Amino acid sequence: MVTNREIMSVAAAEGYAVGAFNINHLETLLAVVEAVVEERSPAIVSVTPSAIKYAGLEYLAAMVKVAAGKVSQPVSLHLDHGKDVDVVIRCLDAGFTSVMIDASNLSFEENVEMTSRVVELAREKGASVEAELGKLAGVEESSVEEKDAVLTDPVAAKKFVEQTGVDALAVAIGTSHGAYKFKGVPKLDFDRLGRIREKTDVLLVLHGASSVPAWIVEKATKYGAELSGARGIPEEHIKRATSLGVSKINIDTDLRLAFTGAVREVLATSRSQYDPRKIVGPAKDAMKMVVKGKMRLFGSAGKAT
């Protein structure tokens, strides 16, 4: 395994982005690793505190280490949205090569203080650090004042990076988590992203970037899911963000939707099926299709031979 900084620095230099794919169990990890091999792409395997609570830190870390040892492409193990120093320490001790401390809900000064502490701890372990400045929220209908209150301020971003020494910064430009990112027409603040890039050369991260593809929603809905109004980030927006310097793009919702649609289809069309492998196996394949598509979209496919 390598660090996010190693993976992202190459991506930034060559003008593409690397997908950070959230896992909760073996099937998602297999989907990511198989895509890594088939697309010859680097990948970031992300684990949230809630995933740790569900599957167990030791289990998740061990699985990713085994998977990374079986491929020649660069893979990192990343803590996504760590909210406190304790979970960061646990992950670093478990062998994570990258951690995110998300203190974006705190004041600027408190965010700097906590992030600086995590940077110090991670350096001792040879790991890289990501932080967040601003709040993720769909703001396409908000006023200029409301946008400025939640989106990342370019001047503050420069100051934050200088004071913390953080490797990567997750910026808020109008994306949001989940399958319902926008009420109206999707709109991201690319001018703001460009100004952030001008102010600092820190590695940039885009959260809440799932596209919620129509084919995934249609399948899930066909077999009983209720996803009316689900809307994600258009792929052309992702390409533009990459061209403006984003080198890590987080994907979670699209994997969840693909898993849900595939499982629902099996249960609806094979009512006598009770073998878990034949129920979640197609879900793994559906998630792999999503991961491979993202690698091609982000431009990372073929970058790791």
ChimeraX commands (.cxc) that place a marker at each C-alpha (Angstrom):
marker #1 position 0.00,0.00,0.00 radius 0.5
marker #1 position 1.03,3.59,-0.63 radius 0.5
marker #1 position -0.19,6.92,0.75 radius 0.5
marker #1 position -2.84,9.15,-0.77 radius 0.5
marker #1 position -0.18,11.80,-1.23 radius 0.5
marker #1 position 1.85,9.46,-3.45 radius 0.5
marker #1 position -1.18,8.48,-5.54 radius 0.5
marker #1 position -2.59,12.00,-5.78 radius 0.5
marker #1 position 0.70,13.74,-6.53 radius 0.5
marker #1 position 1.14,11.65,-9.67 radius 0.5
marker #1 position -2.49,12.27,-10.65 radius 0.5
marker #1 position -2.14,16.02,-10.14 radius 0.5
marker #1 position 1.06,16.13,-12.19 radius 0.5
marker #1 position -0.49,14.18,-15.06 radius 0.5
marker #1 position -3.92,15.83,-15.03 radius 0.5
marker #1 position -6.25,13.07,-13.89 radius 0.5
marker #1 position -8.05,12.15,-10.67 radius 0.5
marker #1 position -8.12,8.98,-8.57 radius 0.5
marker #1 position -11.32,7.50,-7.21 radius 0.5
marker #1 position -11.72,7.03,-3.47 radius 0.5
marker #1 position -14.24,4.22,-3.07 radius 0.5
marker #1 position -15.96,3.61,0.25 radius 0.5
marker #1 position -16.18,0.01,1.42 radius 0.5
marker #1 position -18.24,-1.59,4.17 radius 0.5
marker #1 position -17.69,-5.26,3.44 radius 0.5
marker #1 position -15.78,-7.78,1.33 radius 0.5
marker #1 position -17.94,-7.50,-1.79 radius 0.5
marker #1 position -17.25,-3.79,-2.24 radius 0.5
marker #1 position -13.54,-4.32,-1.68 radius 0.5
marker #1 position -13.49,-7.10,-4.29 radius 0.5
marker #1 position -15.31,-4.84,-6.74 radius 0.5
marker #1 position -12.68,-2.13,-6.29 radius 0.5
marker #1 position -9.65,-4.42,-6.43 radius 0.5
marker #1 position -10.87,-6.33,-9.49 radius 0.5
marker #1 position -11.48,-3.00,-11.23 radius 0.5
marker #1 position -7.97,-1.86,-10.26 radius 0.5
marker #1 position -6.50,-4.87,-12.06 radius 0.5
marker #1 position -8.79,-4.82,-15.08 radius 0.5
marker #1 position -8.50,-1.07,-15.67 radius 0.5
marker #1 position -4.83,-0.87,-14.61 radius 0.5
marker #1 position -5.71,2.01,-12.33 radius 0.5
marker #1 position -4.61,3.22,-8.90 radius 0.5
marker #1 position -7.35,3.43,-6.28 radius 0.5
marker #1 position -8.02,4.74,-2.81 radius 0.5
marker #1 position -9.97,2.39,-0.54 radius 0.5
marker #1 position -11.91,4.52,1.95 radius 0.5
marker #1 position -13.37,3.49,5.28 radius 0.5
marker #1 position -15.66,5.67,7.38 radius 0.5
marker #1 position -16.13,5.53,11.16 radius 0.5
marker #1 position -19.58,4.01,10.55 radius 0.5
marker #1 position -18.02,1.28,8.39 radius 0.5
marker #1 position -15.55,0.60,11.20 radius 0.5
marker #1 position -18.44,0.31,13.63 radius 0.5
marker #1 position -20.23,-2.09,11.26 radius 0.5
marker #1 position -17.41,-4.37,10.13 radius 0.5
marker #1 position -14.63,-3.83,12.65 radius 0.5
marker #1 position -11.38,-1.93,12.20 radius 0.5
marker #1 position -9.11,-4.97,12.30 radius 0.5
marker #1 position -11.20,-6.90,9.78 radius 0.5
marker #1 position -11.33,-4.02,7.30 radius 0.5
marker #1 position -7.64,-3.20,7.61 radius 0.5
marker #1 position -6.61,-6.84,7.22 radius 0.5
marker #1 position -8.80,-7.32,4.13 radius 0.5
marker #1 position -7.39,-4.27,2.38 radius 0.5
marker #1 position -3.81,-5.25,3.20 radius 0.5
marker #1 position -4.37,-8.71,1.71 radius 0.5
marker #1 position -6.01,-7.21,-1.39 radius 0.5
marker #1 position -3.25,-4.64,-1.90 radius 0.5
marker #1 position -0.64,-7.38,-1.62 radius 0.5
marker #1 position -2.20,-9.27,-4.50 radius 0.5
marker #1 position -2.05,-6.45,-7.07 radius 0.5
marker #1 position 0.79,-4.50,-8.62 radius 0.5
marker #1 position -1.19,-1.26,-8.93 radius 0.5
marker #1 position -0.96,1.42,-6.20 radius 0.5
marker #1 position -3.65,1.13,-3.52 radius 0.5
marker #1 position -4.06,3.18,-0.35 radius 0.5
marker #1 position -6.17,2.63,2.78 radius 0.5
marker #1 position -7.84,5.85,3.86 radius 0.5
marker #1 position -9.94,6.95,6.83 radius 0.5
marker #1 position -12.80,9.03,5.45 radius 0.5
marker #1 position -14.40,11.74,7.62 radius 0.5
marker #1 position -12.68,10.95,10.87 radius 0.5
marker #1 position -14.30,13.19,13.44 radius 0.5
marker #1 position -11.88,12.93,16.35 radius 0.5
marker #1 position -8.24,12.27,17.08 radius 0.5
marker #1 position -8.99,8.94,18.80 radius 0.5
marker #1 position -10.31,7.27,15.62 radius 0.5
marker #1 position -7.34,8.69,13.69 radius 0.5
marker #1 position -4.91,7.12,16.15 radius 0.5
marker #1 position -6.69,3.76,15.95 radius 0.5
marker #1 position -6.53,3.79,12.16 radius 0.5
marker #1 position -2.87,4.81,12.05 radius 0.5
marker #1 position -2.02,2.03,14.48 radius 0.5
marker #1 position -3.95,-0.42,12.26 radius 0.5
marker #1 position -1.80,0.48,9.25 radius 0.5
marker #1 position -3.91,3.04,7.39 radius 0.5
marker #1 position -1.73,4.94,4.95 radius 0.5
marker #1 position -3.93,8.04,4.90 radius 0.5
marker #1 position -6.39,9.67,7.27 radius 0.5
marker #1 position -8.93,12.44,7.01 radius 0.5
marker #1 position -9.75,14.61,9.97 radius 0.5
marker #1 position -13.03,16.42,9.36 radius 0.5
marker #1 position -13.27,19.34,11.77 radius 0.5
marker #1 position -15.15,21.50,9.26 radius 0.5
marker #1 position -18.02,21.92,11.74 radius 0.5
marker #1 position -15.68,23.74,14.14 radius 0.5
marker #1 position -14.35,27.28,13.96 radius 0.5
marker #1 position -11.44,27.99,11.64 radius 0.5
marker #1 position -9.04,28.17,14.57 radius 0.5
marker #1 position -10.31,24.92,16.10 radius 0.5
marker #1 position -10.12,23.21,12.70 radius 0.5
marker #1 position -6.51,24.35,12.34 radius 0.5
marker #1 position -5.64,23.13,15.82 radius 0.5
marker #1 position -7.15,19.66,15.39 radius 0.5
marker #1 position -5.82,19.21,11.87 radius 0.5
marker #1 position -2.31,20.24,12.93 radius 0.5
marker #1 position -2.39,17.64,15.69 radius 0.5
marker #1 position -3.42,14.92,13.22 radius 0.5
marker #1 position -0.70,15.97,10.76 radius 0.5
marker #1 position 1.84,15.56,13.56 radius 0.5
marker #1 position 0.55,12.09,14.44 radius 0.5
marker #1 position 0.39,10.95,10.81 radius 0.5
marker #1 position 3.93,12.09,10.05 radius 0.5
marker #1 position 5.18,9.77,12.79 radius 0.5
marker #1 position 3.55,6.86,10.93 radius 0.5
marker #1 position 4.48,7.96,7.42 radius 0.5
marker #1 position 0.82,8.54,6.54 radius 0.5
marker #1 position -0.75,11.43,4.63 radius 0.5
marker #1 position -3.55,13.69,5.91 radius 0.5
marker #1 position -6.67,15.17,4.35 radius 0.5
marker #1 position -8.79,17.87,5.97 radius 0.5
marker #1 position -11.94,19.75,5.02 radius 0.5
marker #1 position -12.74,23.45,4.89 radius 0.5
marker #1 position -16.29,24.57,4.23 radius 0.5
marker #1 position -19.51,22.57,4.36 radius 0.5
marker #1 position -20.91,20.20,1.76 radius 0.5
marker #1 position -24.39,21.36,0.77 radius 0.5
marker #1 position -26.32,21.67,-2.44 radius 0.5
marker #1 position -26.61,25.46,-2.75 radius 0.5
marker #1 position -27.87,25.97,-6.28 radius 0.5
marker #1 position -30.84,28.02,-5.02 radius 0.5
marker #1 position -28.98,29.94,-2.32 radius 0.5
marker #1 position -28.04,33.62,-2.30 radius 0.5
marker #1 position -24.46,34.78,-2.73 radius 0.5
marker #1 position -24.24,35.45,1.01 radius 0.5
marker #1 position -25.52,31.98,1.87 radius 0.5
marker #1 position -23.05,30.36,-0.51 radius 0.5
marker #1 position -20.14,32.28,0.96 radius 0.5
marker #1 position -21.17,31.09,4.41 radius 0.5
marker #1 position -20.82,27.39,3.56 radius 0.5
marker #1 position -18.46,27.10,0.58 radius 0.5
marker #1 position -14.68,27.07,0.87 radius 0.5
marker #1 position -13.12,30.52,0.91 radius 0.5
marker #1 position -9.97,30.59,-1.30 radius 0.5
marker #1 position -8.07,32.98,0.97 radius 0.5
marker #1 position -8.96,30.92,4.05 radius 0.5
marker #1 position -7.88,27.75,2.21 radius 0.5
marker #1 position -4.41,29.20,1.60 radius 0.5
marker #1 position -4.09,30.22,5.24 radius 0.5
marker #1 position -5.37,26.84,6.45 radius 0.5
marker #1 position -2.89,24.86,4.37 radius 0.5
marker #1 position 0.01,27.05,5.45 radius 0.5
marker #1 position -0.87,26.74,9.13 radius 0.5
marker #1 position -1.55,22.98,9.18 radius 0.5
marker #1 position 0.82,21.49,6.61 radius 0.5
marker #1 position -2.01,19.21,5.46 radius 0.5
marker #1 position -1.40,17.10,2.31 radius 0.5
marker #1 position -4.88,17.30,0.79 radius 0.5
marker #1 position -7.90,19.55,1.21 radius 0.5
marker #1 position -11.53,18.65,0.60 radius 0.5
marker #1 position -13.22,21.75,-0.75 radius 0.5
marker #1 position -16.89,22.69,-0.73 radius 0.5
marker #1 position -18.04,24.04,-4.09 radius 0.5
marker #1 position -21.69,22.98,-4.02 radius 0.5
marker #1 position -21.68,19.17,-3.86 radius 0.5
marker #1 position -23.41,17.19,-1.11 radius 0.5
marker #1 position -23.52,13.67,0.20 radius 0.5
marker #1 position -26.26,11.16,-0.63 radius 0.5
marker #1 position -28.50,10.47,-3.61 radius 0.5
marker #1 position -30.44,13.74,-3.47 radius 0.5
marker #1 position -27.79,16.35,-4.16 radius 0.5
marker #1 position -29.87,18.96,-5.96 radius 0.5
marker #1 position -33.46,20.14,-6.02 radius 0.5
marker #1 position -33.02,21.88,-9.35 radius 0.5
marker #1 position -30.38,22.07,-12.05 radius 0.5
marker #1 position -26.98,20.90,-10.73 radius 0.5
marker #1 position -24.59,23.83,-10.38 radius 0.5
marker #1 position -21.07,23.82,-8.96 radius 0.5
marker #1 position -18.95,26.89,-8.23 radius 0.5
marker #1 position -16.09,26.27,-10.64 radius 0.5
marker #1 position -14.89,29.87,-10.39 radius 0.5
marker #1 position -14.35,29.31,-6.68 radius 0.5
marker #1 position -12.49,26.06,-7.38 radius 0.5
marker #1 position -10.24,27.87,-9.84 radius 0.5
marker #1 position -9.47,30.59,-7.27 radius 0.5
marker #1 position -8.64,27.96,-4.64 radius 0.5
marker #1 position -6.25,26.35,-7.12 radius 0.5
marker #1 position -4.60,29.72,-7.76 radius 0.5
marker #1 position -4.10,30.37,-4.05 radius 0.5
marker #1 position -2.53,27.05,-3.05 radius 0.5
marker #1 position -0.88,24.03,-4.59 radius 0.5
marker #1 position -2.34,21.64,-1.98 radius 0.5
marker #1 position -3.84,18.44,-3.40 radius 0.5
marker #1 position -7.58,18.97,-3.91 radius 0.5
marker #1 position -10.42,16.59,-3.09 radius 0.5
marker #1 position -14.06,16.56,-4.19 radius 0.5
marker #1 position -16.54,14.89,-1.85 radius 0.5
marker #1 position -20.18,14.14,-2.60 radius 0.5
marker #1 position -19.32,13.42,-6.23 radius 0.5
marker #1 position -21.50,10.42,-7.10 radius 0.5
marker #1 position -23.35,10.87,-10.39 radius 0.5
marker #1 position -26.41,8.76,-9.48 radius 0.5
marker #1 position -26.53,7.30,-13.03 radius 0.5
marker #1 position -29.99,6.78,-14.52 radius 0.5
marker #1 position -29.35,3.09,-15.30 radius 0.5
marker #1 position -28.66,2.35,-11.64 radius 0.5
marker #1 position -31.71,4.25,-10.41 radius 0.5
marker #1 position -33.93,2.65,-13.05 radius 0.5
marker #1 position -32.91,-0.87,-12.07 radius 0.5
marker #1 position -33.34,-0.25,-8.36 radius 0.5
marker #1 position -36.70,1.42,-8.94 radius 0.5
marker #1 position -37.87,-1.37,-11.24 radius 0.5
marker #1 position -37.42,-3.86,-8.43 radius 0.5
marker #1 position -39.04,-1.86,-5.67 radius 0.5
marker #1 position -36.68,0.90,-4.52 radius 0.5
marker #1 position -38.17,4.33,-3.90 radius 0.5
marker #1 position -35.71,6.88,-5.28 radius 0.5
marker #1 position -37.89,9.61,-6.74 radius 0.5
marker #1 position -35.92,12.81,-7.17 radius 0.5
marker #1 position -32.48,11.21,-6.84 radius 0.5
marker #1 position -29.98,13.44,-8.62 radius 0.5
marker #1 position -26.18,13.45,-8.69 radius 0.5
marker #1 position -23.25,15.31,-10.20 radius 0.5
marker #1 position -23.25,15.34,-14.03 radius 0.5
marker #1 position -20.22,13.64,-15.52 radius 0.5
marker #1 position -19.22,16.76,-17.43 radius 0.5
marker #1 position -18.99,18.58,-14.09 radius 0.5
marker #1 position -16.63,15.90,-12.81 radius 0.5
marker #1 position -14.43,16.29,-15.88 radius 0.5
marker #1 position -14.30,20.04,-15.43 radius 0.5
marker #1 position -13.40,19.71,-11.75 radius 0.5
marker #1 position -10.56,17.38,-12.70 radius 0.5
marker #1 position -9.30,19.85,-15.29 radius 0.5
marker #1 position -9.23,22.53,-12.57 radius 0.5
marker #1 position -6.95,20.50,-10.33 radius 0.5
marker #1 position -9.07,18.04,-8.33 radius 0.5
marker #1 position -7.03,14.83,-7.99 radius 0.5
marker #1 position -9.20,12.74,-5.62 radius 0.5
marker #1 position -12.91,12.13,-6.10 radius 0.5
marker #1 position -15.01,10.35,-3.48 radius 0.5
marker #1 position -17.59,7.77,-4.52 radius 0.5
marker #1 position -20.01,6.04,-2.14 radius 0.5
marker #1 position -23.65,6.59,-3.10 radius 0.5
marker #1 position -23.29,5.12,-6.60 radius 0.5
marker #1 position -21.85,1.93,-5.09 radius 0.5
marker #1 position -24.71,1.67,-2.62 radius 0.5
marker #1 position -27.29,2.17,-5.36 radius 0.5
marker #1 position -25.66,-0.42,-7.63 radius 0.5
marker #1 position -25.55,-2.93,-4.77 radius 0.5
marker #1 position -29.19,-2.28,-3.88 radius 0.5
marker #1 position -30.46,-2.59,-7.44 radius 0.5
marker #1 position -28.63,-5.86,-8.07 radius 0.5
marker #1 position -29.74,-7.48,-4.82 radius 0.5
marker #1 position -33.34,-6.40,-5.37 radius 0.5
marker #1 position -33.28,-7.89,-8.86 radius 0.5
marker #1 position -32.05,-11.28,-7.63 radius 0.5
marker #1 position -34.58,-11.42,-4.82 radius 0.5
marker #1 position -37.41,-10.40,-7.13 radius 0.5
marker #1 position -36.57,-12.71,-10.04 radius 0.5
marker #1 position -35.16,-15.74,-8.20 radius 0.5
marker #1 position -37.57,-16.24,-5.34 radius 0.5
marker #1 position -36.20,-19.67,-4.46 radius 0.5
marker #1 position -32.63,-18.39,-4.16 radius 0.5
marker #1 position -31.16,-18.50,-0.65 radius 0.5
marker #1 position -27.44,-18.80,-1.34 radius 0.5
marker #1 position -25.89,-15.51,-0.12 radius 0.5
marker #1 position -23.11,-15.79,-2.70 radius 0.5
marker #1 position -25.62,-15.82,-5.54 radius 0.5
marker #1 position -27.52,-12.91,-4.01 radius 0.5
marker #1 position -24.57,-10.57,-3.38 radius 0.5
marker #1 position -22.34,-11.86,-6.19 radius 0.5
marker #1 position -24.27,-9.92,-8.86 radius 0.5
marker #1 position -24.13,-6.90,-6.56 radius 0.5
marker #1 position -20.34,-7.13,-6.50 radius 0.5
marker #1 position -20.31,-7.26,-10.29 radius 0.5
marker #1 position -22.61,-4.23,-10.49 radius 0.5
marker #1 position -20.36,-2.25,-8.18 radius 0.5
marker #1 position -17.31,-3.24,-10.20 radius 0.5
marker #1 position -19.00,-1.87,-13.30 radius 0.5
marker #1 position -19.49,1.42,-11.46 radius 0.5
marker #1 position -15.87,1.54,-10.28 radius 0.5
marker #1 position -14.51,0.80,-13.75 radius 0.5
marker #1 position -16.70,3.53,-15.21 radius 0.5
marker #1 position -15.41,6.03,-12.68 radius 0.5
marker #1 position -11.80,5.13,-13.41 radius 0.5
marker #1 position -12.36,5.86,-17.08 radius 0.5
marker #1 position -14.24,9.08,-16.28 radius 0.5
marker #1 position -11.56,10.34,-13.92 radius 0.5
marker #1 position -8.78,9.46,-16.38 radius 0.5
marker #1 position -6.97,7.05,-14.05 radius 0.5
marker #1 position -7.57,3.95,-16.19 radius 0.5
marker #1 position -4.34,2.69,-17.72 radius 0.5
marker #1 position -2.18,4.88,-15.46 radius 0.5
marker #1 position -0.86,2.02,-13.31 radius 0.5
marker #1 position 0.81,-0.82,-15.15 radius 0.5
marker link #1:1,2 radius 0.2
marker link #1:2,3 radius 0.2
marker link #1:3,4 radius 0.2
marker link #1:4,5 radius 0.2
marker link #1:5,6 radius 0.2
marker link #1:6,7 radius 0.2
marker link #1:7,8 radius 0.2
marker link #1:8,9 radius 0.2
marker link #1:9,10 radius 0.2
marker link #1:10,11 radius 0.2
marker link #1:11,12 radius 0.2
marker link #1:12,13 radius 0.2
marker link #1:13,14 radius 0.2
marker link #1:14,15 radius 0.2
marker link #1:15,16 radius 0.2
marker link #1:16,17 radius 0.2
marker link #1:17,18 radius 0.2
marker link #1:18,19 radius 0.2
marker link #1:19,20 radius 0.2
marker link #1:20,21 radius 0.2
marker link #1:21,22 radius 0.2
marker link #1:22,23 radius 0.2
marker link #1:23,24 radius 0.2
marker link #1:24,25 radius 0.2
marker link #1:25,26 radius 0.2
marker link #1:26,27 radius 0.2
marker link #1:27,28 radius 0.2
marker link #1:28,29 radius 0.2
marker link #1:29,30 radius 0.2
marker link #1:30,31 radius 0.2
marker link #1:31,32 radius 0.2
marker link #1:32,33 radius 0.2
marker link #1:33,34 radius 0.2
marker link #1:34,35 radius 0.2
marker link #1:35,36 radius 0.2
marker link #1:36,37 radius 0.2
marker link #1:37,38 radius 0.2
marker link #1:38,39 radius 0.2
marker link #1:39,40 radius 0.2
marker link #1:40,41 radius 0.2
marker link #1:41,42 radius 0.2
marker link #1:42,43 radius 0.2
marker link #1:43,44 radius 0.2
marker link #1:44,45 radius 0.2
marker link #1:45,46 radius 0.2
marker link #1:46,47 radius 0.2
marker link #1:47,48 radius 0.2
marker link #1:48,49 radius 0.2
marker link #1:49,50 radius 0.2
marker link #1:50,51 radius 0.2
marker link #1:51,52 radius 0.2
marker link #1:52,53 radius 0.2
marker link #1:53,54 radius 0.2
marker link #1:54,55 radius 0.2
marker link #1:55,56 radius 0.2
marker link #1:56,57 radius 0.2
marker link #1:57,58 radius 0.2
marker link #1:58,59 radius 0.2
marker link #1:59,60 radius 0.2
marker link #1:60,61 radius 0.2
marker link #1:61,62 radius 0.2
marker link #1:62,63 radius 0.2
marker link #1:63,64 radius 0.2
marker link #1:64,65 radius 0.2
marker link #1:65,66 radius 0.2
marker link #1:66,67 radius 0.2
marker link #1:67,68 radius 0.2
marker link #1:68,69 radius 0.2
marker link #1:69,70 radius 0.2
marker link #1:70,71 radius 0.2
marker link #1:71,72 radius 0.2
marker link #1:72,73 radius 0.2
marker link #1:73,74 radius 0.2
marker link #1:74,75 radius 0.2
marker link #1:75,76 radius 0.2
marker link #1:76,77 radius 0.2
marker link #1:77,78 radius 0.2
marker link #1:78,79 radius 0.2
marker link #1:79,80 radius 0.2
marker link #1:80,81 radius 0.2
marker link #1:81,82 radius 0.2
marker link #1:82,83 radius 0.2
marker link #1:83,84 radius 0.2
marker link #1:84,85 radius 0.2
marker link #1:85,86 radius 0.2
marker link #1:86,87 radius 0.2
marker link #1:87,88 radius 0.2
marker link #1:88,89 radius 0.2
marker link #1:89,90 radius 0.2
marker link #1:90,91 radius 0.2
marker link #1:91,92 radius 0.2
marker link #1:92,93 radius 0.2
marker link #1:93,94 radius 0.2
marker link #1:94,95 radius 0.2
marker link #1:95,96 radius 0.2
marker link #1:96,97 radius 0.2
marker link #1:97,98 radius 0.2
marker link #1:98,99 radius 0.2
marker link #1:99,100 radius 0.2
marker link #1:100,101 radius 0.2
marker link #1:101,102 radius 0.2
marker link #1:102,103 radius 0.2
marker link #1:103,104 radius 0.2
marker link #1:104,105 radius 0.2
marker link #1:105,106 radius 0.2
marker link #1:106,107 radius 0.2
marker link #1:107,108 radius 0.2
marker link #1:108,109 radius 0.2
marker link #1:109,110 radius 0.2
marker link #1:110,111 radius 0.2
marker link #1:111,112 radius 0.2
marker link #1:112,113 radius 0.2
marker link #1:113,114 radius 0.2
marker link #1:114,115 radius 0.2
marker link #1:115,116 radius 0.2
marker link #1:116,117 radius 0.2
marker link #1:117,118 radius 0.2
marker link #1:118,119 radius 0.2
marker link #1:119,120 radius 0.2
marker link #1:120,121 radius 0.2
marker link #1:121,122 radius 0.2
marker link #1:122,123 radius 0.2
marker link #1:123,124 radius 0.2
marker link #1:124,125 radius 0.2
marker link #1:125,126 radius 0.2
marker link #1:126,127 radius 0.2
marker link #1:127,128 radius 0.2
marker link #1:128,129 radius 0.2
marker link #1:129,130 radius 0.2
marker link #1:130,131 radius 0.2
marker link #1:131,132 radius 0.2
marker link #1:132,133 radius 0.2
marker link #1:133,134 radius 0.2
marker link #1:134,135 radius 0.2
marker link #1:135,136 radius 0.2
marker link #1:136,137 radius 0.2
marker link #1:137,138 radius 0.2
marker link #1:138,139 radius 0.2
marker link #1:139,140 radius 0.2
marker link #1:140,141 radius 0.2
marker link #1:141,142 radius 0.2
marker link #1:142,143 radius 0.2
marker link #1:143,144 radius 0.2
marker link #1:144,145 radius 0.2
marker link #1:145,146 radius 0.2
marker link #1:146,147 radius 0.2
marker link #1:147,148 radius 0.2
marker link #1:148,149 radius 0.2
marker link #1:149,150 radius 0.2
marker link #1:150,151 radius 0.2
marker link #1:151,152 radius 0.2
marker link #1:152,153 radius 0.2
marker link #1:153,154 radius 0.2
marker link #1:154,155 radius 0.2
marker link #1:155,156 radius 0.2
marker link #1:156,157 radius 0.2
marker link #1:157,158 radius 0.2
marker link #1:158,159 radius 0.2
marker link #1:159,160 radius 0.2
marker link #1:160,161 radius 0.2
marker link #1:161,162 radius 0.2
marker link #1:162,163 radius 0.2
marker link #1:163,164 radius 0.2
marker link #1:164,165 radius 0.2
marker link #1:165,166 radius 0.2
marker link #1:166,167 radius 0.2
marker link #1:167,168 radius 0.2
marker link #1:168,169 radius 0.2
marker link #1:169,170 radius 0.2
marker link #1:170,171 radius 0.2
marker link #1:171,172 radius 0.2
marker link #1:172,173 radius 0.2
marker link #1:173,174 radius 0.2
marker link #1:174,175 radius 0.2
marker link #1:175,176 radius 0.2
marker link #1:176,177 radius 0.2
marker link #1:177,178 radius 0.2
marker link #1:178,179 radius 0.2
marker link #1:179,180 radius 0.2
marker link #1:180,181 radius 0.2
marker link #1:181,182 radius 0.2
marker link #1:182,183 radius 0.2
marker link #1:183,184 radius 0.2
marker link #1:184,185 radius 0.2
marker link #1:185,186 radius 0.2
marker link #1:186,187 radius 0.2
marker link #1:187,188 radius 0.2
marker link #1:188,189 radius 0.2
marker link #1:189,190 radius 0.2
marker link #1:190,191 radius 0.2
marker link #1:191,192 radius 0.2
marker link #1:192,193 radius 0.2
marker link #1:193,194 radius 0.2
marker link #1:194,195 radius 0.2
marker link #1:195,196 radius 0.2
marker link #1:196,197 radius 0.2
marker link #1:197,198 radius 0.2
marker link #1:198,199 radius 0.2
marker link #1:199,200 radius 0.2
marker link #1:200,201 radius 0.2
marker link #1:201,202 radius 0.2
marker link #1:202,203 radius 0.2
marker link #1:203,204 radius 0.2
marker link #1:204,205 radius 0.2
marker link #1:205,206 radius 0.2
marker link #1:206,207 radius 0.2
marker link #1:207,208 radius 0.2
marker link #1:208,209 radius 0.2
marker link #1:209,210 radius 0.2
marker link #1:210,211 radius 0.2
marker link #1:211,212 radius 0.2
marker link #1:212,213 radius 0.2
marker link #1:213,214 radius 0.2
marker link #1:214,215 radius 0.2
marker link #1:215,216 radius 0.2
marker link #1:216,217 radius 0.2
marker link #1:217,218 radius 0.2
marker link #1:218,219 radius 0.2
marker link #1:219,220 radius 0.2
marker link #1:220,221 radius 0.2
marker link #1:221,222 radius 0.2
marker link #1:222,223 radius 0.2
marker link #1:223,224 radius 0.2
marker link #1:224,225 radius 0.2
marker link #1:225,226 radius 0.2
marker link #1:226,227 radius 0.2
marker link #1:227,228 radius 0.2
marker link #1:228,229 radius 0.2
marker link #1:229,230 radius 0.2
marker link #1:230,231 radius 0.2
marker link #1:231,232 radius 0.2
marker link #1:232,233 radius 0.2
marker link #1:233,234 radius 0.2
marker link #1:234,235 radius 0.2
marker link #1:235,236 radius 0.2
marker link #1:236,237 radius 0.2
marker link #1:237,238 radius 0.2
marker link #1:238,239 radius 0.2
marker link #1:239,240 radius 0.2
marker link #1:240,241 radius 0.2
marker link #1:241,242 radius 0.2
marker link #1:242,243 radius 0.2
marker link #1:243,244 radius 0.2
marker link #1:244,245 radius 0.2
marker link #1:245,246 radius 0.2
marker link #1:246,247 radius 0.2
marker link #1:247,248 radius 0.2
marker link #1:248,249 radius 0.2
marker link #1:249,250 radius 0.2
marker link #1:250,251 radius 0.2
marker link #1:251,252 radius 0.2
marker link #1:252,253 radius 0.2
marker link #1:253,254 radius 0.2
marker link #1:254,255 radius 0.2
marker link #1:255,256 radius 0.2
marker link #1:256,257 radius 0.2
marker link #1:257,258 radius 0.2
marker link #1:258,259 radius 0.2
marker link #1:259,260 radius 0.2
marker link #1:260,261 radius 0.2
marker link #1:261,262 radius 0.2
marker link #1:262,263 radius 0.2
marker link #1:263,264 radius 0.2
marker link #1:264,265 radius 0.2
marker link #1:265,266 radius 0.2
marker link #1:266,267 radius 0.2
marker link #1:267,268 radius 0.2
marker link #1:268,269 radius 0.2
marker link #1:269,270 radius 0.2
marker link #1:270,271 radius 0.2
marker link #1:271,272 radius 0.2
marker link #1:272,273 radius 0.2
marker link #1:273,274 radius 0.2
marker link #1:274,275 radius 0.2
marker link #1:275,276 radius 0.2
marker link #1:276,277 radius 0.2
marker link #1:277,278 radius 0.2
marker link #1:278,279 radius 0.2
marker link #1:279,280 radius 0.2
marker link #1:280,281 radius 0.2
marker link #1:281,282 radius 0.2
marker link #1:282,283 radius 0.2
marker link #1:283,284 radius 0.2
marker link #1:284,285 radius 0.2
marker link #1:285,286 radius 0.2
marker link #1:286,287 radius 0.2
marker link #1:287,288 radius 0.2
marker link #1:288,289 radius 0.2
marker link #1:289,290 radius 0.2
marker link #1:290,291 radius 0.2
marker link #1:291,292 radius 0.2
marker link #1:292,293 radius 0.2
marker link #1:293,294 radius 0.2
marker link #1:294,295 radius 0.2
marker link #1:295,296 radius 0.2
marker link #1:296,297 radius 0.2
marker link #1:297,298 radius 0.2
marker link #1:298,299 radius 0.2
marker link #1:299,300 radius 0.2
marker link #1:300,301 radius 0.2
marker link #1:301,302 radius 0.2
marker link #1:302,303 radius 0.2
marker link #1:303,304 radius 0.2
marker link #1:304,305 radius 0.2
view
